[in-house]
Amino acid sequence: MAEAPVARQAPNEGADRVSMSTILFSIRHLIGALLFASLAVSARAEPVKPYKDALFRYSRLLQEADGGDFRVVDYQELRDINERDQIPERRVKRAYVSLGVEGVQVNETLGFGERGLDVTRVGPDRGAAFTVIFIHGRGGDRRLGANDFAFGGNFNRLKNLAVVNGGTYYAPSVRSFDAAGVADVSALIRFAAERSGGRPVVLSCASMGSFICWGIARQEAAVSALGGMMIMGGPADPDFRKSAAYGARLPILFSHGSRDSVYPAESQVALYRSLRSKAYPARFVLFETGSHGTPIRMTDWREALNWILDR
């Protein structure tokens, strides 16, 4: 169990009579069964409702296969960066953002054992309908996943999707992409699942942050608390089929740029194909001509979350 967050901030009267202990046991058993059934129902997230879909949905599909689970999406730098941003790659046009979510956004440090984890949280710290956790890549921190105006306003949309739908979004600062970093994120996953009453937690990892997702995939306790994972422009894991996540058939959505020069798309597509050959729940969105950062800017969060939450 993750610790609570610290914010730096009688005799037998005859065989023909039923004993009181037996009655009490039966009552407790019935109550337990009812509570379990109630929890199972409450853990099913409702579909995520639209939020600025006209601005953020995929513009055009160039190719579709696997019943729609493999798609190649048209991406154009002129349209999707220069015409979308007021200052290209630095500040999106105002129509793409809604800043009211700042009223439910906090920076805090959560204490897990002897280590503290700095996070930006958007939405309630208890009772979330679902939780999204975003893991940045090398050189980043929680500010990257909390940036309203960069990446075409896509993180601002994610914040608003969470708040409008009763969810919570966490952007933690990951200090390392090794076992220690995996332990920190594992604690956050279990904490979020406990605080939400067992409702779905979606872990999304970008670039080098994907090493955290692949590490989490090997932790049975963390996997049992997850509803799904997203790998955005990250490396492939050739040993994923040996993981706890694979055994649990945890849904995975990949998004990647076809011209990613850091982690080539071909390796990730090959992993996706190997999973699909085993009828594993996987989906792939490939942005044609997109580069390493394209999935962070262009992934349709509402569509991705609804696909995962519906598994």
N, C-alpha and C positions, 0 to 999 in steps of 0.2 A: 504493500500500500504506500502510495506517495504521501509524504507529510503535508500538512496544511501549508499554504503559501505564507512566506514571511515577506511583508512589503516593507522595503527600506523606504519603504511605506508600511396409610391405615392398615389394621389387620384384615386378613382375608375373611369375608363374610359368606363365602359359598361359591362353588363353581358356577352356579346358575345366575350369578349376578356379575355384571360388567364392572370392573374396577374403575375408580375415578381416574387413576393414572392413564388407563386405556382411553377413556373418554377425552381427557385433556390432550393426549397424544394425537388422537384423531382430529380434534379441533385445530391443533397447531398445524398438522399436516395439511388440512383443508385450507387454512389461512395462507400457509406458505405457497400452496399450489395456485391460489387466487392471486397472490402478490406476484408470483413468477409470471403468470399469464398476463397480468397488467403491465409488468415491466417489458415483456416481449412485445406487446402492442405499442407501448409508448416509445420503444426503441426504433420503430419504423418511422423514418423521416418522411414528411410530406414532400411532394415535388417542389422544387425551388421555383418561386414565382418570378416572372420577368422583371428585369430592371434595365432599361435603356438597350433592349435587345437590338433595335434597329441600328444602333451605332456599333455594337460589338459582335453581332453574329457574323459567321463566315460569309464572305462576299460571293464566292463561286466555287463549286466543286469541279475539279478537273478530272478526277477519277474516283470510283467508289467500288469496293469489293467486300467480301465476307459479310454480306447482308448489311452493309453500311458501317461495319466496324473498322474498316481500313479506308481512309479517305485522303486524297491529295487535294489541298486547298490552294486556290490562287492567291499568291502574295505578290504585291508590287510595292517596292520601296517608295516610289513617287506618290502613290495613293495612300499607302498605309503608314507612312512616316511624314513625308513633307506636306501632304494635304490635311493631315490629322493633327499635326503639332503646330503650335504657335511658334515655338523654337524647336526645330527638329531634334529629336531624341532627348530633349531636356524638359520641355513644358508643353503638355497637350492643350488644345483649345478648350475653353471654359465649358462648352456644351457637354463635354465628356465626363465632367466631374460634378459631384454634389457633396458639399463639405459639411452637411448637417451631422454626419457620422462622427465628426470630431468631438461632439458632446458625449459620446459613449466610447471614446478612445482613451486609453491610459497606458503609460509606461510603468512597469513594475518589475520587481525582482522576486522570483519565486524560489523558495528554499527547498531543495531536495537533498536531504542528508547534509553533508558538509559543503556542498557546492550550491551556488546561487545561479539562477538562469534569468538573464535580462530578457524581457519580452515586451512587445507592444500587443495589447489586447483590445479588440474592438467588439463590443457586445457584452452581455452579462457573464459573470464568473461562475454562475450556477444555472442549471436548468436549460441549457442550450438545446435547441431542436437538432442541431448538428454542429460539429466543430471542424474548422479547417485550420491546419498548421502548415505554414510555408517555410521551407528551408532554403536560404540563400546559398550562393556559391562562394568561391574563394574571394577574399577581399571585401565581402559584404558584412552587414550586421542587420539588426532589426529595422533599421531605417529604410533599407531597400524595400522590404515587403510592406512598409507603411507609407511609402511615397505616393501621394495622390496624383501628382502631375507627370511623373516620368512613366515610361513604358506605355505610352498612349492612354494613360488613365486606367489601366486594367486592374491595378490594385485598389483604386478607389471604387471601381465597380464591384470587386469582390467584397469589400467592406460593406457596401450598401446592400448587396445580395444577402450577406449574412444578417445584417440588422433587420432588413425588411422581412426576412423569413424566420426570425427568432433564433438565429444561429450566433456563433461566436467565432472570431478569427484571431489566431495567434501568429505573430511574426517574431520568433526568438532570435537572439544573437548566438550563433553557434561558434564556439571558440576553436574547435578543431573537428576535423572530419575523420576521426579515428574512433577507437572503442570508447573513449571518454565522451566524445560528442554524441555517439549513439546512445550512451547511458543517459545523458542529459535529456535527449529527445524522447527516449523511452519513458522516462519519468514524467515528462510533460504529457505524453499520450495517455498514460494511465491516470494521471491527475485530471485531465480534461474529460475522460470517459466517466470517472467517478463523479465529478462535479455535474455532469449532464444526466446522471442516472442511467448510464449505459447506452446513450444514444450515439449515432455514428460519428466517428472521427475519421477525417480524410487527411492523409499526410501527402503533401506535395513537395517535391524536391527538384531544384533547378541546378543545372550545370554540375559542378563538383559536389554540391549538396546532395546529389543523388547517391553518393557513397553512404550517406546517413540512411537513406531509404533502404538500400541493399543491406546495411547492417541491421536495421530494424526488422527486415524480412526474416532474419535468423533468430529473432527473439520471440518465443512462443507467447509469452505473457503480453508483449506489446501487440503482436499480431492479433491476438484474441480481442483486443480493444479497438482494433481498426475496422472501418467499413470499406476502405480502399486506399490505393496509392496512385499518385500521379508522378511521372518522370518527365521533366521538361528540359530537353536539350542536354541530357546527361549521358554518362557512359553506360554501356550494357554490362550486365552481370552474367558471365558465362556459366556460373554455378547456381543460378537462381533456382533451378529445378531440384536442388538439394535442400532448399530452405523451408522453414516452417510456414511461410506465406504461401509457397507453392502447394504444400500439403493441405493448407486450409482453403485453397482456391480463392485467395484474396484478389478482388478485381484490381486490374492495373490499366491505367490510361497513359499512353505515351504521346507526347507531342514533340516535334523536332523540325528543324529547318533542313531542307535538302542540301544546302551548301554550307552546313556547319563544318568549319575547319578545325574545331577543337575536339569534338567527339563526332566522328562521321555518322551520318544517319544510317548507313548500310548495316552497321553492327546492331543498332537498335531494331531495325526492321527485321533482321535475321532472328533476333530474340523473340520478337512478336510472332513471327511465322512459326517458330518452334513451339510456342505456347498455343497458338491456334490449332496446330496439328494434333494437340491433345485436348481440344475443345475447352481450353482454359479461358476464363472470362477476361479478355484483353481487347483493347481498342487502340488504334493508332491514327493520329492526325499529322500528316506531313505537309509542311508549308513549302510549296514549290518556289525555289530561289531564296528561301529564307536562310538567315545566318544563325549564329550561335544564340543570340538574344531574342530571336523572333518568337519562340514559344511563350516567353514571359509577356511579351507585348500582345500577342495575337490569340492565345488560347481562350476559347469561349468558356468561361468559368461556369456559367449556368448550365450549359449543355453537358459539360464534364461532370459536374456534381450530380445532375439528375441521372446520368448514366450509371455512376457509381452507386448512388443511393437507391437505385431501382434493382440492383443485383440481389 
